[in-house]
Amino acid sequence: MDNNKNEQNKDHVKIYDKYMYVSQEKFKSAILIIVVFLMGFITGFLARESTEKNNETNENNINSSYSVEMNKSERI
């Protein structure tokens, strides 16, 4: 009888371990998805910020070049 009880406990532990393993894998997957999303979001944000700074610099350069060209044409 004692032996039968031990087998039942082992089966119960196996089911519990399987449940814990599945839940841990789901948790790991969810964390991985969140981390990848956050990395992409931060990268996109930084890239956009950098692009906006470059656009402002280019616009200032174009405007200053245009004013220099205007000054040259006024001399002629």
C-alpha positions as CSV (number, residue, x, y, z in Angstrom):
1,M,0.0,0.0,0.0
2,D,2.8,2.3,0.8
3,N,4.4,1.7,-2.6
4,N,1.2,2.6,-4.4
5,K,1.0,5.9,-2.5
6,N,4.5,6.8,-3.5
7,E,3.7,6.1,-7.2
8,Q,0.6,8.4,-6.9
9,N,2.8,11.1,-5.4
10,K,5.3,10.7,-8.2
11,D,2.6,11.0,-10.8
12,H,1.3,14.1,-9.1
13,V,4.8,15.7,-9.0
14,K,5.3,14.9,-12.7
15,I,2.0,16.7,-13.5
16,Y,2.9,19.6,-11.3
17,D,6.5,19.8,-12.8
18,K,5.0,19.7,-16.3
19,Y,2.6,22.5,-15.4
20,M,5.4,24.6,-13.9
21,Y,7.6,24.0,-17.0
22,V,4.9,25.1,-19.3
23,S,4.1,28.2,-17.3
24,Q,7.8,29.1,-17.1
25,E,8.1,28.8,-20.9
26,K,5.1,31.0,-21.4
27,F,6.5,33.6,-19.0
28,K,9.9,33.5,-20.8
29,S,8.2,34.0,-24.1
30,A,6.2,36.9,-22.9
31,I,9.3,38.6,-21.4
32,L,11.2,38.1,-24.6
33,I,8.5,39.7,-26.7
34,I,8.3,42.7,-24.3
35,V,12.1,43.1,-24.3
36,V,12.3,43.0,-28.1
37,F,9.4,45.4,-28.5
38,L,11.0,47.9,-26.1
39,M,14.4,47.6,-27.8
40,G,12.7,48.3,-31.2
41,F,10.7,51.2,-29.7
42,I,13.8,52.8,-28.2
43,T,15.9,52.3,-31.4
44,G,13.1,53.9,-33.5
45,F,12.8,56.8,-31.1
46,L,16.5,57.5,-31.1
47,A,16.7,57.2,-34.9
48,R,13.8,59.6,-35.4
49,E,15.3,62.1,-33.0
50,S,18.6,61.9,-34.9
51,T,16.9,62.3,-38.2
52,E,15.1,65.4,-37.0
53,K,18.3,66.9,-35.9
54,N,20.0,66.2,-39.2
55,N,17.0,67.7,-41.1
56,E,17.2,70.9,-39.0
57,T,20.9,71.1,-39.7
58,N,20.4,70.5,-43.5
59,E,17.6,73.1,-43.6
60,N,19.9,75.7,-41.9
61,N,22.7,74.8,-44.4
62,I,20.4,75.2,-47.3
63,N,19.0,78.5,-46.1
64,S,22.5,79.9,-45.5
65,S,23.7,78.7,-48.9
66,Y,20.7,80.3,-50.5
67,S,21.4,83.6,-48.8
68,V,25.0,83.4,-49.9
69,E,23.9,82.8,-53.5
70,M,21.5,85.7,-53.3
71,N,24.3,88.0,-52.0
72,K,26.5,86.9,-54.9
73,S,23.8,87.5,-57.5
74,E,23.1,91.0,-56.0
75,R,26.7,91.9,-56.6
76,I,26.5,91.3,-60.3
